[in-house]
Each structure stands twice: as C-alpha cells, then as structure tokens.
Amino acid sequence: MSRGKKLDIFIGADIDDGWAEIQSPRKAKVSNEILEPSKHFLIFKKEKRRGKTVTLVGEFQMPKEDTTLTLKLLKKKLGCGGAFKDGWMEFQGELKDKLREFLLSEGFRFKHGH
C-alpha cells in the first residue's frame, strides 16, 4: 500500500437556495361535506398510548361548533377526558359500550360489526 496518495473526502453540508418544505400527509382526509347525525356511519378504534387505552370514534363530518358541543356532552356523561382531532373523537379509557349507547341516543349510526 502506498503512503503517498491522499484520499479526497468531503465532510459537511452543501447549502444552496433549493430549500423545500416537507409536508407529511394527514392520517385521515378531512372532508368538507357536512352530514346530519343519522347519515354518519361511525367506527371504533382502540389504541394504546403511553401504556393507557384510548378509544377513538369517527369519522365525524359536522360543523366544528356541533362537534365541540357533542364532545363536551359525552365527556361530561362518561366522566373522562377527550379531544377532537382530524375528524375523530378520542376518549381516555375503554368506553366502547357506553359510547355506543350515548351516540345511538343522539341519532348516530354505526357500521356493521362496530
């Protein structure tokens, strides 16, 4: 092996004017179409977040004021915390059966098997 040859290695970043913003797609597409409660077909999802169970119900296609009122009413009846994100209502705990009762009484429908 010859010792006289040097390696040409470039270490660093090349910064030029070609900056681009990276946009990641949303988890779910939010529809602008507004439906009345009897035309919704809701489903349940169960996730584990930081070791705790979270129940997701959706996808809701209602005006923001109606969803916040519905969420507030459900959180009060169930005695739990929750949030509304990307058309889905998130509730702390495993509340599928209780949620189904309250949402059916409000006039919502569910897909078969959910």
ROSE-4610 file (N, C-alpha, C; in Angstrom, 1 decimal, always signed):
// ROSE-4610
residu = [M/M/M/S/S/S/R/R/R/G/G/G/K/K/K/K/K/K/L/L/L/D/D/D/I/I/I/F/F/F/I/I/I/G/G/G/A/A/A/D/D/D/I/I/I/D/D/D/D/D/D/G/G/G/W/W/W/A/A/A/E/E/E/I/I/I/Q/Q/Q/S/S/S/P/P/P/R/R/R/K/K/K/A/A/A/K/K/K/V/V/V/S/S/S/N/N/N/E/E/E/I/I/I/L/L/L/E/E/E/P/P/P/S/S/S/K/K/K/H/H/H/F/F/F/L/L/L/I/I/I/F/F/F/K/K/K/K/K/K/E/E/E/K/K/K/R/R/R/R/R/R/G/G/G/K/K/K/T/T/T/V/V/V/T/T/T/L/L/L/V/V/V/G/G/G/E/E/E/F/F/F/Q/Q/Q/M/M/M/P/P/P/K/K/K/E/E/E/D/D/D/T/T/T/T/T/T/L/L/L/T/T/T/L/L/L/K/K/K/L/L/L/L/L/L/K/K/K/K/K/K/K/K/K/L/L/L/G/G/G/C/C/C/G/G/G/G/G/G/A/A/A/F/F/F/K/K/K/D/D/D/G/G/G/W/W/W/M/M/M/E/E/E/F/F/F/Q/Q/Q/G/G/G/E/E/E/L/L/L/K/K/K/D/D/D/K/K/K/L/L/L/R/R/R/E/E/E/F/F/F/L/L/L/L/L/L/S/S/S/E/E/E/G/G/G/F/F/F/R/R/R/F/F/F/K/K/K/H/H/H/G/G/G/H/H/H]
num = [1/1/1/2/2/2/3/3/3/4/4/4/5/5/5/6/6/6/7/7/7/8/8/8/9/9/9/10/10/10/11/11/11/12/12/12/13/13/13/14/14/14/15/15/15/16/16/16/17/17/17/18/18/18/19/19/19/20/20/20/21/21/21/22/22/22/23/23/23/24/24/24/25/25/25/26/26/26/27/27/27/28/28/28/29/29/29/30/30/30/31/31/31/32/32/32/33/33/33/34/34/34/35/35/35/36/36/36/37/37/37/38/38/38/39/39/39/40/40/40/41/41/41/42/42/42/43/43/43/44/44/44/45/45/45/46/46/46/47/47/47/48/48/48/49/49/49/50/50/50/51/51/51/52/52/52/53/53/53/54/54/54/55/55/55/56/56/56/57/57/57/58/58/58/59/59/59/60/60/60/61/61/61/62/62/62/63/63/63/64/64/64/65/65/65/66/66/66/67/67/67/68/68/68/69/69/69/70/70/70/71/71/71/72/72/72/73/73/73/74/74/74/75/75/75/76/76/76/77/77/77/78/78/78/79/79/79/80/80/80/81/81/81/82/82/82/83/83/83/84/84/84/85/85/85/86/86/86/87/87/87/88/88/88/89/89/89/90/90/90/91/91/91/92/92/92/93/93/93/94/94/94/95/95/95/96/96/96/97/97/97/98/98/98/99/99/99/100/100/100/101/101/101/102/102/102/103/103/103/104/104/104/105/105/105/106/106/106/107/107/107/108/108/108/109/109/109/110/110/110/111/111/111/112/112/112/113/113/113/114/114/114]
x = [+0.8/+0.0/+0.9/+0.6/+1.4/+0.9/+1.9/+1.6/+1.5/+1.8/+1.9/+0.5/-0.5/-1.7/-2.7/-3.3/-4.3/-5.7/-6.5/-8.0/-8.6/-9.5/-10.2/-11.6/-11.8/-13.1/-13.7/-15.0/-15.7/-16.7/-16.5/-17.4/-18.1/-19.4/-20.1/-21.4/-22.1/-23.3/-23.2/-23.8/-23.9/-25.2/-25.1/-26.3/-26.4/-27.5/-27.8/-29.2/-29.7/-31.0/-32.2/-32.0/-33.0/-33.7/-34.1/-34.8/-36.2/-36.7/-38.1/-38.7/-40.0/-40.7/-41.3/-41.0/-41.5/-42.9/-43.9/-45.2/-45.6/-45.9/-46.4/-47.9/-48.4/-49.9/-50.6/-51.8/-52.6/-52.9/-53.2/-53.6/-54.9/-55.8/-57.1/-57.5/-58.1/-58.5/-59.8/-59.8/-60.9/-61.8/-63.0/-64.0/-64.7/-65.0/-65.7/-67.2/-67.6/-69.1/-69.6/-70.7/-71.4/-72.6/-72.6/-73.7/-74.5/-75.8/-76.6/-76.2/-76.5/-76.1/-76.6/-77.8/-78.4/-77.7/-76.9/-76.2/-74.7/-74.3/-72.9/-72.9/-71.8/-71.5/-70.2/-70.3/-69.1/-68.5/-67.2/-66.5/-65.7/-65.3/-64.5/-63.1/-62.1/-60.7/-60.2/-59.3/-58.7/-57.2/-56.6/-55.1/-54.6/-53.3/-52.5/-51.6/-51.7/-50.8/-50.2/-48.9/-48.1/-48.7/-49.0/-49.5/-50.9/-51.6/-53.1/-53.9/-55.2/-56.1/-56.8/-56.9/-57.6/-58.6/-59.9/-61.0/-61.2/-61.1/-61.4/-62.7/-63.5/-64.8/-64.8/-65.2/-65.2/-65.6/-65.6/-65.2/-66.4/-66.3/-67.4/-67.3/-68.4/-68.4/-69.5/-69.2/-70.2/-69.5/-70.2/-69.6/-68.8/-67.8/-66.9/-67.7/-68.6/-69.4/-70.2/-70.8/-71.6/-70.7/-69.5/-68.6/-68.1/-67.8/-67.3/-68.4/-69.7/-70.8/-71.0/-71.0/-71.2/-70.1/-68.8/-67.7/-67.8/-68.2/-68.3/-69.4/-70.5/-71.6/-71.2/-70.5/-70.1/-69.0/-68.1/-67.1/-67.8/-68.8/-69.5/-70.2/-70.9/-71.7/-70.8/-69.7/-68.8/-67.8/-67.6/-66.7/-65.2/-64.9/-63.5/-63.0/-61.7/-61.1/-61.2/-61.0/-61.1/-60.7/-60.6/-60.2/-60.8/-60.8/-61.3/-60.2/-59.7/-58.6/-58.9/-58.7/-58.8/-60.1/-61.2/-62.5/-62.8/-61.9/-62.1/-62.2/-63.1/-63.1/-62.3/-61.5/-60.6/-61.0/-61.2/-61.6/-60.6/-60.3/-59.4/-60.1/-59.6/-60.2/-60.9/-61.3/-62.0/-63.5/-64.1/-65.5/-66.4/-66.1/-66.9/-68.4/-68.7/-70.1/-70.9/-70.3/-71.0/-71.2/-70.1/-70.2/-71.2/-71.3/-72.3/-73.7/-74.0/-75.4/-75.7/-74.7/-75.0/-75.1/-74.2/-74.2/-75.5/-76.0/-77.2/-78.4/-78.4/-79.4/-79.4/-78.2/-78.1/-78.5/-78.7/-79.1/-78.0/-76.8/-75.7/-75.9/-75.3/-75.4/-73.9/-73.8/-72.5/-72.4/-71.2/-71.0/-71.3/-71.6/-71.9/-70.7/-70.8/-69.7/-68.9/-69.3/-68.6/-69.5]
y = [-1.2/+0.0/+1.2/+2.1/+3.3/+4.4/+5.1/+6.1/+7.5/+7.6/+9.0/+9.5/+8.6/+9.1/+9.5/+10.7/+11.2/+10.9/+10.6/+10.5/+11.8/+12.1/+13.3/+13.1/+13.4/+13.2/+14.6/+14.7/+16.0/+15.7/+16.4/+16.2/+17.5/+17.5/+18.7/+18.8/+19.9/+20.1/+21.1/+20.8/+21.8/+22.5/+23.8/+24.6/+25.5/+25.4/+26.3/+26.8/+27.5/+28.1/+27.2/+25.9/+24.9/+24.4/+25.2/+24.7/+24.4/+23.3/+22.9/+22.4/+22.8/+22.4/+21.0/+20.1/+18.8/+18.7/+18.3/+18.2/+16.8/+16.3/+14.9/+14.9/+13.9/+13.8/+13.5/+14.0/+13.7/+12.3/+11.9/+10.5/+10.2/+11.1/+10.9/+12.2/+12.0/+13.2/+13.8/+15.1/+15.7/+16.2/+15.8/+16.1/+17.4/+18.2/+19.5/+19.3/+18.1/+17.8/+17.7/+18.3/+18.3/+17.3/+16.4/+15.4/+15.5/+15.2/+15.2/+13.9/+13.8/+12.6/+11.3/+11.2/+10.0/+9.4/+10.3/+9.8/+9.5/+9.6/+9.2/+7.6/+7.1/+5.6/+5.6/+5.6/+5.7/+4.3/+4.3/+3.1/+3.4/+2.3/+2.4/+1.9/+2.5/+2.1/+2.1/+1.2/+1.2/+1.2/+2.2/+2.3/+2.4/+2.0/+2.2/+3.3/+4.3/+5.4/+5.6/+5.4/+5.5/+4.5/+3.3/+2.3/+2.4/+3.4/+3.6/+3.4/+3.0/+2.7/+4.0/+4.2/+5.3/+4.8/+5.2/+4.8/+6.0/+5.6/+6.6/+6.3/+7.3/+7.2/+8.2/+7.7/+8.6/+7.9/+8.5/+9.9/+10.8/+11.9/+12.8/+13.9/+14.2/+15.3/+16.2/+17.0/+18.0/+19.4/+20.4/+21.7/+21.7/+22.5/+22.5/+22.8/+23.7/+24.0/+22.8/+22.0/+20.9/+19.8/+19.6/+18.5/+18.9/+20.2/+20.5/+20.4/+20.7/+20.5/+19.0/+18.2/+16.8/+16.2/+16.6/+16.1/+16.5/+17.7/+18.2/+17.4/+17.2/+16.4/+15.0/+14.4/+13.0/+12.9/+13.8/+13.8/+13.9/+14.8/+15.0/+13.8/+13.1/+11.9/+10.7/+10.6/+9.5/+9.7/+11.0/+11.3/+11.0/+11.3/+11.1/+12.3/+12.2/+13.3/+12.9/+13.8/+13.5/+14.7/+14.5/+15.5/+15.2/+16.2/+16.1/+16.4/+15.4/+15.6/+15.0/+15.7/+15.2/+14.4/+14.9/+14.2/+13.1/+12.8/+11.7/+12.2/+11.6/+11.9/+10.9/+11.4/+10.5/+10.6/+9.4/+9.4/+8.5/+9.0/+8.2/+7.1/+5.9/+4.7/+3.8/+2.6/+1.7/+1.9/+2.7/+3.1/+2.8/+1.8/+1.5/+1.3/+0.5/+0.1/+1.4/+2.2/+3.3/+4.4/+4.5/+5.5/+5.1/+3.8/+3.4/+3.8/+3.5/+3.9/+5.4/+6.2/+7.7/+8.2/+7.7/+8.1/+7.7/+6.4/+6.0/+6.8/+7.2/+8.1/+9.5/+9.9/+11.2/+11.1/+9.9/+9.7/+9.2/+8.9/+8.5/+7.0/+6.5/+5.1/+4.6/+3.3/+2.6/+1.6/+1.4/+0.4/-1.0/-1.9/-3.3/-3.9/-4.4/-5.0/-4.1/-2.8/-1.9/-1.4]
z = [+0.0/+0.0/+0.0/-0.9/-1.0/+0.0/+0.6/+1.6/+1.0/-0.3/-0.9/-1.4/-1.5/-2.1/-1.0/-1.1/-0.1/-0.6/+0.3/+0.0/+0.0/-1.0/-1.0/-0.5/+0.8/+1.4/+1.8/+1.4/+1.7/+2.9/+4.0/+5.1/+5.3/+5.4/+5.6/+4.8/+4.8/+4.1/+3.0/+2.0/+0.9/+0.9/+1.3/+1.4/+0.2/-0.5/-1.6/-1.5/-2.4/-2.4/-2.6/-2.8/-3.1/-1.9/-0.9/+0.2/-0.1/+0.5/+0.2/+1.5/+1.7/+2.9/+2.7/+3.6/+3.6/+4.3/+3.5/+4.1/+4.2/+5.4/+5.5/+5.4/+4.8/+4.7/+6.0/+6.1/+7.4/+7.5/+8.7/+8.9/+8.2/+8.3/+7.6/+6.9/+5.8/+5.0/+5.6/+5.9/+6.5/+5.3/+5.4/+4.3/+4.7/+3.7/+3.9/+3.9/+3.5/+3.5/+4.9/+5.1/+6.4/+6.3/+7.3/+7.3/+8.6/+8.6/+9.8/+10.5/+11.8/+12.6/+12.1/+11.5/+11.0/+9.8/+9.1/+7.9/+8.2/+9.4/+9.8/+10.0/+9.5/+9.8/+10.6/+11.9/+12.7/+13.0/+13.3/+13.7/+14.9/+15.6/+16.8/+16.5/+17.2/+17.1/+18.6/+18.9/+20.2/+20.1/+20.7/+20.7/+22.1/+22.1/+23.4/+23.2/+24.1/+24.1/+25.5/+25.5/+26.8/+27.8/+27.4/+28.2/+28.6/+28.2/+28.5/+27.3/+27.5/+26.4/+26.0/+24.7/+24.2/+23.2/+23.3/+22.4/+21.4/+20.1/+19.0/+18.4/+18.1/+17.4/+16.3/+15.1/+14.0/+12.7/+11.7/+11.4/+11.3/+12.0/+12.1/+11.0/+10.4/+9.4/+9.7/+10.7/+11.3/+11.4/+11.6/+11.8/+13.2/+13.3/+14.5/+15.7/+15.7/+16.9/+17.4/+16.4/+16.8/+17.4/+16.8/+17.4/+18.7/+19.0/+20.3/+21.4/+21.0/+21.9/+22.2/+21.2/+21.3/+22.2/+21.9/+22.7/+24.2/+24.4/+25.8/+26.5/+25.8/+26.4/+26.8/+25.8/+26.0/+27.2/+27.2/+28.3/+29.6/+29.7/+31.0/+31.4/+30.4/+30.8/+31.1/+30.5/+30.7/+31.8/+32.2/+33.3/+32.9/+31.7/+31.2/+30.4/+30.1/+29.2/+27.8/+26.9/+25.5/+24.6/+23.3/+22.4/+21.0/+20.2/+18.8/+17.9/+17.1/+16.1/+14.8/+13.7/+12.4/+12.1/+12.7/+12.4/+13.4/+14.3/+15.3/+16.7/+17.5/+18.9/+19.6/+20.5/+21.3/+22.8/+23.4/+24.8/+25.6/+26.8/+27.7/+28.3/+28.0/+28.6/+27.6/+28.0/+27.1/+27.3/+26.4/+26.6/+25.5/+24.7/+23.5/+23.8/+24.8/+25.0/+25.5/+26.4/+26.9/+25.8/+25.0/+23.9/+22.9/+22.6/+21.6/+22.1/+23.4/+23.9/+23.7/+24.1/+24.1/+22.6/+21.7/+20.4/+19.6/+19.9/+19.4/+19.8/+21.1/+21.6/+20.9/+20.5/+19.8/+18.3/+17.8/+16.4/+15.5/+15.9/+15.1/+14.8/+13.7/+13.3/+13.2/+13.3/+13.2/+12.1/+11.6/+10.5/+11.2/+10.3/+10.8/+11.4/+12.6/+13.3/+14.2/+14.3/+15.2/+16.3]
